[in-house]
């Protein structure tokens, strides 16, 4: 049996902090760029893909990728569009978002 007492406990909280990103297309580090503001900025893209081919289960098709530059976005997009084009029936969708901070990139859990 467990014996318990109620005590006030001071805890230190440890949180995960994003300190960098890598391109999901070429593997390069996504580096900060100098901007007009005093805070650090980044210049990269988030690619969001999904489809509606599975009916209600299509929610599982959502995927997100970080891309470091326009060339990586175009490489990824070209392959994705060709794959969609080769399928007779599909509902592939792609969205590209330009982002400027580490926090706005792909959310990984």
Residue pairs with C-beta under 8 A, 6 or more apart in sequence:
18 102
18 103
18 105
19 102
20 29
20 30
20 102
21 29
21 30
21 42
21 44
21 66
21 102
21 105
21 106
22 28
22 29
22 30
22 66
23 29
23 30
23 44
23 66
23 67
23 68
23 69
23 72
24 47
24 65
24 66
24 67
24 76
24 106
25 65
25 67
25 68
25 72
25 73
25 75
25 76
26 68
26 72
28 68
30 42
30 44
30 66
30 68
30 105
31 42
32 40
32 41
32 42
33 41
33 42
33 43
34 41
35 41
41 100
41 101
42 99
42 100
42 101
42 102
43 98
43 100
44 66
44 67
44 68
44 69
44 98
44 99
44 105
45 66
45 67
45 70
45 72
45 73
45 96
45 97
45 98
45 99
46 64
46 65
46 66
46 67
46 96
46 97
46 99
46 104
46 105
46 106
47 64
47 65
47 66
47 67
47 73
47 76
47 77
47 94
47 95
47 96
47 97
48 62
48 63
48 64
48 94
48 95
48 96
48 97
49 61
49 62
49 63
49 64
49 65
49 80
49 92
49 93
49 94
49 95
50 58
50 61
50 62
50 63
50 92
50 93
51 58
51 61
51 90
51 91
51 92
51 93
52 58
52 91
52 93
53 61
53 89
53 90
53 91
54 60
54 61
64 106
64 107
65 76
65 106
66 105
66 106
67 73
67 76
73 96
77 94
77 96
80 92
80 94
81 92
81 94
83 92
84 90
84 92
97 104
99 105
